Amino acid sequence: MKDFKTVLFATDFSENSEYAFEYALAMARKYESLLVIVHVINEPVDLRGFYVPHISFESLEEEIEEGARKMMEKFCRMHIADYENYQTFIVPGIPYDEIIKKAMELPADLIIMGTQGRSGLDHVLFGSTAEKVVRKSPVPVMTVRVPA
């Protein structure tokens, strides 16, 4: 059986992610792995040059990053009280691309993430971060879908 020394868990802090985290934490415990929790901040649309009252682009980015840090801290407090071998990363960029980059950089032995299971027009219009990670990642990926 493959050893999983480093497990990367990608989260968007949704209910699906929380459900998938149970699997990531169980895998990390079983193999005594380093659990790496990654949240990608979708790069906001650059509004410089447009009139946007009361907030600068730089301030908006800082507020988004601060909000993500607070959500990560809360997530860890709620879900990882008794597991100490973990690291967290908050990175800006295109989610599927940054998840794969971080997995390669570590290097991770497995990526675990939740999926929403979109279908039809939703899937065509929005795609799926999980699907893109599965298709493009050289690192094995486990996706977890919340039961119906």
C-alpha positions in Angstrom: 0.0 0.0 0.0 1.2 3.5 -0.8 2.5 5.6 2.0 0.8 9.0 2.2 3.4 11.2 3.9 1.7 14.5 2.9 -2.0 14.9 2.2 -3.2 18.2 0.7 -6.8 19.2 1.4 -8.2 21.9 -0.7 -11.1 23.9 0.8 -13.5 26.6 -0.1 -15.0 26.5 3.4 -18.3 25.2 2.0 -20.4 22.4 3.5 -19.1 20.1 0.8 -15.5 20.9 1.9 -16.3 20.3 5.5 -17.7 16.9 4.7 -14.7 16.0 2.6 -12.4 17.2 5.4 -13.5 14.2 7.5 -11.9 12.0 4.9 -8.7 14.1 4.7 -8.3 14.1 8.5 -9.0 10.3 8.7 -6.4 9.6 6.0 -3.8 11.9 7.7 -4.4 10.1 11.1 -4.2 6.7 9.5 -0.8 7.4 7.8 0.4 9.9 10.4 0.7 12.3 7.4 1.4 16.0 7.3 -2.0 17.5 6.5 -1.8 20.6 4.4 -4.9 22.7 4.2 -5.1 25.0 1.2 -7.6 27.8 0.4 -7.3 29.6 -2.8 -8.6 33.2 -3.1 -10.0 33.6 -6.5 -8.2 36.7 -7.8 -10.8 39.5 -7.9 -11.5 41.4 -11.0 -9.1 44.3 -11.3 -11.2 47.4 -11.0 -8.4 50.0 -11.2 -9.4 52.7 -13.6 -13.1 52.3 -12.8 -15.0 54.4 -10.2 -15.6 52.2 -7.2 -16.7 54.3 -4.2 -15.1 54.0 -0.8 -12.6 51.3 -1.3 -9.4 50.9 -3.2 -8.4 47.7 -5.0 -5.5 47.2 -2.6 -7.9 47.6 0.4 -10.3 45.1 -1.2 -7.5 42.5 -1.6 -6.4 43.0 2.0 -9.9 42.6 3.3 -10.4 39.4 1.3 -7.1 38.0 2.6 -8.0 38.9 6.2 -11.4 37.3 5.9 -9.8 34.1 4.5 -7.3 34.0 7.3 -10.2 34.3 9.9 -12.1 31.6 8.1 -9.1 29.3 8.1 -8.5 29.9 11.8 -12.1 29.1 12.6 -12.1 26.1 10.4 -9.0 24.7 12.2 -10.3 25.5 15.7 -13.6 23.6 14.8 -12.1 20.6 13.0 -8.5 19.9 14.1 -8.5 20.3 17.9 -6.4 17.1 18.5 -4.2 16.8 15.3 -1.1 18.9 15.4 0.8 17.8 12.2 -0.8 20.3 9.8 0.0 23.4 7.9 -2.3 26.0 6.3 -1.9 28.1 3.2 -4.0 30.8 1.7 -2.9 31.7 -1.8 -4.4 34.0 -4.5 -4.9 32.7 -8.0 -7.0 30.3 -10.1 -8.1 27.6 -7.7 -7.3 24.4 -9.7 -4.0 25.8 -10.8 -2.9 26.9 -7.3 -4.0 23.6 -5.8 -1.9 21.6 -8.3 1.1 24.0 -7.9 1.0 23.6 -4.1 0.7 19.8 -4.4 3.8 19.7 -6.6 5.8 22.1 -4.5 5.3 20.2 -1.2 5.3 17.4 -2.8 2.0 15.9 -1.8 1.1 12.2 -2.2 -2.6 12.8 -2.4 -5.0 15.7 -2.9 -8.4 15.5 -1.3 -11.3 17.8 -2.0 -15.0 18.1 -2.0 -17.1 18.3 -5.1 -20.5 19.8 -5.6 -21.6 17.4 -8.3 -22.9 20.0 -10.7 -24.6 18.8 -13.9 -26.2 20.1 -17.0 -26.0 23.8 -17.8 -24.4 24.7 -14.4 -21.5 22.3 -15.2 -21.1 23.7 -18.7 -21.1 27.3 -17.5 -19.1 27.1 -14.4 -17.1 23.9 -14.7 -15.7 22.3 -11.6 -12.5 23.1 -9.8 -12.4 19.5 -8.6 -12.8 18.2 -12.2 -10.0 20.4 -13.4 -7.7 19.2 -10.6 -8.5 15.6 -11.4 -7.9 16.1 -15.1 -4.7 18.1 -14.8 -2.9 17.0 -11.7 0.0 14.5 -11.8 -0.7 13.9 -8.1 -3.5 11.4 -7.3 -6.8 13.1 -6.4 -9.6 11.9 -4.2 -12.9 13.7 -4.5 -15.7 13.5 -2.0 -19.3 14.3 -2.7 -21.9 15.0 0.0 -24.5 12.2 0.0 -27.9 13.2 -1.4 
